[in-house]
Structures are given as C-alpha cells and as structure tokens.
Amino acid sequence: MERGALWEYQVFCTVAERQSFVLAARALGASPSAMTRAVQALERQVGVQLLLRSKNSVVLTPQGESYFQSARDLLRREAQAREALRDTQLGAQGRLRFSAPDLLGVTLLPAVLRRYAADYPGVTVDITYTDKSVDPIAEGLDFAIRGGFPASSDLLGARLWPYARLLCASPDYVARMGLPREPEDLARHRLIMHTGPRVLKDWHLRRDKRIVRMHAEPAVRVSTGSGLMALALQGVGIARLADWAAAPEIARGTLVQVCPGYTATSAQGASPQMHAVYASRTLPARARAMLAAIRECAEDLQAPK
C-alpha cells in the first residue's frame, strides 16, 4: 500500500473497520507496529483518542465514531479525485456500475450499450435492472437511473429527459372491449397496474387544463415495467406506460392509445422525467459518457420522424 499524504487516515479507517491492528496490517501490507504508529500520529494531530485498545479488541471512542465518518468521506473524495485525474490522462475505462428501471432494459438501453461498447471498449458494464428506488451509495454504484418525479434527498441529480405517461391497450383488447375516450369510461375496463413503490394508486389524467382524478382499481398487478408492457401487448387490459416505451409499439400497431389526448400526470398536472442520482460531483469519465449516450439515444427516440 502506497503511503501517501492520507496514510494515517487510511490506517485509522482500516483498523476501525476490522477492529484489529493485525488484520489492518495484513490488509495494507504493513506491520502492526506501523499501524500503531500511524494511529498515534493521527491522534496527536487531532488532539483526542480515537481508538480504545484492549488485549482482545479495538473499538472506536465516541470522538472516534464521529471522526471515522469524516475520515472515510475524505478518503472517498481523494480516490474520486485521483480517478478523475486518471480519466483525464487515459480516458474512460474501468468498471461502470449503475441501476436502471426494468423496462429500460428491453427498450432504450440495449441500443445505448451497443454504441457504448464500440466507443469505450476499455469499460466493463455492470447493470442492475430494478424498479425499486436504489441508493447508489449503499449499493456501491456510480449512479442510479430513476423515472417519475425526483424525490428530495442528499443525492445529486441529473435530468435525462422528460416524458409523458400514456394509457395503452392492444388492438385486440380494443376490438373486444371498445376504445375508452374519456377517463370516466375506464370504470368499465380492465386496468393493469405496477406495484412498485411511489407509484400513485390514483390516476390523474390531463387534457389541456382539465385534470380528472380517478381511483384505479386494477384487475392485474405486476411488479416490473416489462411485465406491465407484456400484459398490455397480450390484450390483458389497459396499462399506463411511458411514451418512450409505448410510442414504438404504437407506431408498429401493437398498441393503441386509449383516452386519446390525455396523459397521466401528477395531481398538480406535472409530467414526469427520467433522471440519474449519484453521490459525487466528480463522476468518472465512464459514467459521464454513459449518461451522455443515454441522453443522445433518448433524443433520437423522441425526434420527429
């Protein structure tokens, strides 16, 4: 382990995490006595005892508990700064980890990944597809892509693209059950709903300045966006889908928009957006390149044909 300017912080955090000077020494490739000297030097600098040592254990003092969080954040920021510097010299490379909504995995992202692999062959990509709201810090991700309306949090956010939610059904369903034209007509139809967190159980349908609130009683509930799409395509019922997923199917004739002219919005009439959340302003080049590729592909999808 290179003994740089933050060596004492690295030693302190490693000892605290492993609760052992011996295990920390093995992890850092140094001697236990070097670990002890580094922690003592740091304690002299800050003027408080950070660790309580006994024959069988090492634990943080109350002051050490507080300082541990700051020291770990400092090491993380320093690692990010080094990575940013390396990116400047070498370009995008390394391992990229992010999460994305399930439906993106069968619509937009395959095309993005094809382009990205060609442009950045030095990057390996690890994607978690989930409709749950993932914390990128807890999961060790570069960023997490989310849909809907941004939630208040300590995370940084980047807007990717706005979208509309459409109510859609298959041509077969419409032939059998009729085409609902107004929100009030939906009471006589089978509705398919997503069970994911923060999915509103009431639908607010907007046309111009008119907003109609309806309590949606689902005939079928499903936990993934791709499952929701599959059920709509098979004629099971009417689903609320993002336009970036539904528009290609409508163009192919495999889906039909019901309640034409209406979009599903928030209670205040706002439209949702795709966005990414992450912990640091210094995103590595590989992450910035992926977000740029996703935006570009989304713009291509939304461009007038």
Buried (B, 14 or more C-beta within 10 A) or exposed (E): EEEEEBBBBBBBBBBBEBBBBEBBBBBBEBEBEBBBBBBBEBBEEBEBBBBEEEEEEBEBBEBBEEBBEEBBEBBEEBEBEEBBEBBEEEEBBBEBBBBBBBBBBBBBBEBBBEEBEEEBEEBEBEBBBBBBBBBBBEEEBBBBBBBBBEEEEEBBBBEBBBBBBBBBBBEEBBEEBEBBEEBEEBEEBBBBBBEBEEEBEEBBBBBEEEBBEBEBEBEBBBEBBBBBBBBBBEBBBBBBBBBBBBBBBBEEEBBBBBBEEBBBBBEEEEBBBBBBBBBBEBBBBBBBBBBEBBBEBBEEBEEEE
